[in-house]
Amino acid sequence: MIMSDHFDTIVSMFNIKEKFTASPLSTYKGTLTQTFVSIALIGLIFGAGFYFGKGKEEKRAVINIGGVPESEIADVNFDPFWETWRVLEEKFVSSTSTNTTALTSDKKVWGAIEGLASAYGDPYTVFFPPVESKMFAEEIRGSFSGVGMEIASQSGILTVIAPLKDTPAEKAGVKAGDKILQIGDTNAVKMSTEEAISLIRGEQGTAVTITFARDGVKEPLVKSIVRDTINIPTIDYKKLPSGAYLIQLFSFSENSANLFRQALRQFVESGSDKLILDLRNNPGGYLEAAVSMASWFLPTGEIIVSEDFGGKRENVEHRSYGYDIFNKNLKFVILVNGGSASASEILAGALSEHGKAVLIGEKTFGKGSVQELVDITGDTSLKVTIAHWLTPLGNSISNGGLLPKIEIKNTAEDVASGKDRVLERAVEFLNTK
């Protein structure tokens, strides 16, 4: 038997009875590890007291930033900002290719806030004007029109975290770790993630040409990818001919915890004692999903991940709910690669450091920062890094990601022939354990 002695009690959870619906899973707040959504309404950063006065001293005297202590802004000189605004208004002449008729005062303010956010030097802290804010909200809901790849800035270079399963990007051969050099005719060097997304997204059925650089390939890879409606996949599971049970988790969506519970139920009913959780090319998602999934393997109160707020507030520890249905007879491996990020790293890090699973594959992406999405106005928002993830042993996920115990990767020849040597190595490991 691979279940713990109290499995009969846990069966009621599998059947979604009262004990399960009353669990912490039913009170999700929708916290994301990569997009970390916890909506909090605050006033516009410049405040309603921003007054266009005639004298510089007058302008400075009436600046009122709601919620910010006066001591923090007493020495802030906004004169250069207003002087720049004045000069642009008086002197700027647009080129024939630039349309300034739509450049409203709101758009100028949005641009200023974008610059303020970018001044912090963090690729994950970004201001979203109305259009971009709507696009980001669509991505969170899990359905949008694009090519289907998760991207992020890594060392200042736009990098593919992972192509999503069964999407145009995956079918075009895009791989985790590919660097984006150009989108259409636009140079993507030093481009923000959000700007890249706005260029890549588009109407279903239209094509976008993206130029990539890939490690080990000398020449740039130019791919014309036809956009399609992207429905982010979640999970797949089956018993392998070897007797091991494979669960492939593609994202940590809002419903993934429930789907994972169903997959575990099928695993238990299969009679297998060998479990493979495939987190390769899983870019992450909801924190609560990762905590819930880890809780099936850990006793109550065990630390799954901690949030380090850099001294601005006390660290927050996310602990196991204590479902803990498996005993020590469970043979468990987790597959990871450079496309495993965020929530994937939280789950893999927790289960490996607690000795519940062995990691096999390649070093993970290293996306260990926490973002909160804050509504600035009714149609704009700010995604801001507020903390960093620490594994149960206190290791920062951002510091190089997770290194598997058994390092192995699929070669280009493996991919072309459909061979998965990483999965084969996992099966071999389980059969000899």
Buried (B, 14 or more C-beta within 10 A) or exposed (E): EBBBEEBEEBBEBBEEEEEBEEBEBEEBEBBBBBBBBBEEEEBBBBBEEBEEEEEEEEBBEEBBBEEEEEEEEEEEEBEEBBEEBEEEEEEEEEEEEEEEEEBEEEEEBBEBBBEEBBEEEBBBBBBBBBEBBEBBBBBBEBEBBBBBBBBBBBEEBBBBBBBBBEBBBBBBBBBBBBBBBBBEEEEBEEBBBBBBBBBBBBEEEEEBEBBBBBEEEEEEBEBEBBBBEBEBBBBBBEBBEBBBBBBBBBBBBBEBBBBBBEBBBBBBEBEBBBBBBBBBBBBBBBBBBBBBBBBBBBBEEBBBBBBBBEEEEEBEEBBBBEBBBBEEEBBBBBBBBBBBBBBBBBBBBBBBBBEBBBBBBBBBBBBBBBBBBBBBBEEBBBBBBBBBBBBBEEBBBBEEBBEBEBEBEBEEEBEEEEEBBBBBBBBBBBEEE
